[in-house]
Amino acid sequence: MINNLNTLSTAQTSTLRAFFNRTYSWMSAGLLLTAFIAWFTWTNPGLQQTVLGVGFLPIILLQFGLVMAISFLINRISAPVAGILFAVYAAVNGLTLSVIFLAYAPSSITAAFISSATMFGAMSFIGYTTKTDLTRMGNLMMMALIGLIVAMVVNIFLHSGPLGFVISLVGVVIFTALTAYDTQKLKVMALSSGGNLQTDTGEKMAVYGALTLYLDFINLFLMLLRLFGGGGRSN
């Protein structure tokens, strides 16, 4: 399939364009919902205290459960249910991300977001247009991601500034590469559908694709925010 990516018919090109339009629309809606919930939580002290009182571990576990539900049950649930689960995940993620307004200066958040959007857009474009099979790179990045998670867990106990900087720098590399890989993976998946994308199954694929790219973007943003923020807000 990878070898045929450069010889697409007009119908295939039109199908892919429609699929990615829906995918990016879902992703953009998820990001807007996350941003709104994060801002709303930050501007409402009562809600903010409730989130802090509940603790982030239960919220993170809920997020993890939602991601697993969408990823592993996507073929068993309907498109509306998949969309609702994605929206719930994006909203819950907004509760978690509300703390960035307390930890980082607005200038750092803005710079990280603009940089993330630029890098994400560029790498997604590369993933869509490249003739190179990125499968091997994707496998390497997934292994690197496991190592990154282990290093982050270790640094929770070490509180090492230099290690934190390295983790953020490596994280930027990993998630920019994964953006290109995931975009190509979604392209191949869409082409493998046999043109059956104007159905409930096609919409579920778009939601799944949106979740995949949403995760790449959010993680890239957080890694860049740590770099731009220098570890936190300075007043």
WOZIWO-V936574 format. One record per residue. N is the residue number from 1. SS is DSSP state (2 for helix, 1 for strand, 0 for the rest). D_LAST is the distance of its C-alpha to the last C-alpha in whole Angstrom. Layout:
# WOZIWO-V936574
((N & SS & D_LAST) (N & SS & D_LAST))
This chain:
# WOZIWO-V936574
((1 & 0 & 53) (2 & 2 & 51) (3 & 2 & 54) (4 & 2 & 54) (5 & 0 & 51) (6 & 0 & 52) (7 & 0 & 55) (8 & 0 & 54) (9 & 0 & 57) (10 & 2 & 56) (11 & 2 & 56) (12 & 2 & 53) (13 & 2 & 51) (14 & 2 & 51) (15 & 2 & 51) (16 & 2 & 48) (17 & 2 & 46) (18 & 2 & 46) (19 & 2 & 45) (20 & 2 & 42) (21 & 2 & 41) (22 & 2 & 42) (23 & 2 & 39) (24 & 2 & 37) (25 & 2 & 37) (26 & 2 & 37) (27 & 2 & 34) (28 & 2 & 32) (29 & 2 & 33) (30 & 2 & 31) (31 & 2 & 28) (32 & 2 & 28) (33 & 2 & 29) (34 & 2 & 26) (35 & 2 & 23) (36 & 2 & 25) (37 & 2 & 25) (38 & 2 & 21) (39 & 2 & 20) (40 & 2 & 23) (41 & 2 & 22) (42 & 2 & 18) (43 & 0 & 19) (44 & 0 & 21) (45 & 2 & 20) (46 & 2 & 24) (47 & 2 & 24) (48 & 2 & 21) (49 & 2 & 22) (50 & 2 & 25) (51 & 2 & 24) (52 & 2 & 22) (53 & 2 & 25) (54 & 2 & 28) (55 & 0 & 26) (56 & 2 & 25) (57 & 2 & 28) (58 & 2 & 31) (59 & 2 & 29) (60 & 2 & 29) (61 & 2 & 32) (62 & 2 & 33) (63 & 2 & 32) (64 & 2 & 34) (65 & 2 & 37) (66 & 2 & 36) (67 & 2 & 36) (68 & 2 & 39) (69 & 2 & 41) (70 & 2 & 41) (71 & 2 & 41) (72 & 2 & 44) (73 & 2 & 46) (74 & 0 & 45) (75 & 0 & 49) (76 & 0 & 50) (77 & 0 & 48) (78 & 0 & 48) (79 & 2 & 46) (80 & 2 & 45) (81 & 2 & 44) (82 & 2 & 42) (83 & 2 & 40) (84 & 2 & 39) (85 & 2 & 38) (86 & 2 & 36) (87 & 2 & 35) (88 & 2 & 34) (89 & 2 & 32) (90 & 2 & 30) (91 & 2 & 29) (92 & 2 & 29) (93 & 2 & 26) (94 & 2 & 24) (95 & 2 & 24) (96 & 2 & 23) (97 & 2 & 20) (98 & 0 & 19) (99 & 0 & 16) (100 & 2 & 15) (101 & 2 & 13) (102 & 2 & 11) (103 & 2 & 11) (104 & 0 & 10) (105 & 0 & 8) (106 & 2 & 11) (107 & 2 & 12) (108 & 2 & 12) (109 & 2 & 15) (110 & 2 & 17) (111 & 2 & 17) (112 & 2 & 18) (113 & 2 & 21) (114 & 2 & 22) (115 & 2 & 23) (116 & 2 & 24) (117 & 2 & 27) (118 & 2 & 28) (119 & 2 & 29) (120 & 2 & 30) (121 & 2 & 32) (122 & 2 & 33) (123 & 2 & 34) (124 & 2 & 36) (125 & 2 & 38) (126 & 2 & 39) (127 & 2 & 40) (128 & 2 & 42) (129 & 2 & 44) (130 & 0 & 44) (131 & 0 & 48) (132 & 0 & 47) (133 & 0 & 47) (134 & 0 & 43) (135 & 2 & 45) (136 & 2 & 45) (137 & 2 & 41) (138 & 2 & 40) (139 & 2 & 42) (140 & 2 & 40) (141 & 2 & 37) (142 & 2 & 37) (143 & 2 & 38) (144 & 2 & 35) (145 & 2 & 33) (146 & 2 & 35) (147 & 2 & 34) (148 & 2 & 30) (149 & 2 & 30) (150 & 2 & 32) (151 & 2 & 29) (152 & 2 & 26) (153 & 2 & 28) (154 & 2 & 29) (155 & 2 & 25) (156 & 2 & 24) (157 & 2 & 26) (158 & 2 & 25) (159 & 0 & 21) (160 & 0 & 22) (161 & 2 & 19) (162 & 2 & 22) (163 & 2 & 24) (164 & 2 & 21) (165 & 2 & 21) (166 & 2 & 24) (167 & 2 & 25) (168 & 2 & 22) (169 & 2 & 24) (170 & 2 & 28) (171 & 2 & 27) (172 & 2 & 26) (173 & 2 & 30) (174 & 2 & 31) (175 & 2 & 30) (176 & 2 & 31) (177 & 2 & 34) (178 & 2 & 35) (179 & 2 & 34) (180 & 2 & 37) (181 & 2 & 39) (182 & 2 & 39) (183 & 2 & 39) (184 & 2 & 43) (185 & 2 & 43) (186 & 2 & 43) (187 & 2 & 45) (188 & 2 & 48) (189 & 2 & 48) (190 & 2 & 48) (191 & 2 & 51) (192 & 0 & 53) (193 & 0 & 53) (194 & 0 & 56) (195 & 0 & 55) (196 & 0 & 54) (197 & 0 & 51) (198 & 0 & 52) (199 & 0 & 52) (200 & 2 & 50) (201 & 2 & 50) (202 & 2 & 49) (203 & 2 & 46) (204 & 2 & 45) (205 & 2 & 45) (206 & 2 & 42) (207 & 2 & 40) (208 & 2 & 40) (209 & 2 & 39) (210 & 2 & 36) (211 & 2 & 35) (212 & 2 & 36) (213 & 2 & 34) (214 & 2 & 31) (215 & 2 & 30) (216 & 2 & 30) (217 & 2 & 28) (218 & 2 & 25) (219 & 2 & 25) (220 & 2 & 25) (221 & 2 & 22) (222 & 2 & 20) (223 & 2 & 21) (224 & 2 & 20) (225 & 2 & 17) (226 & 2 & 16) (227 & 2 & 17) (228 & 2 & 15) (229 & 2 & 12) (230 & 0 & 13) (231 & 0 & 13) (232 & 0 & 10) (233 & 0 & 6) (234 & 0 & 4) (235 & 0 & 0))
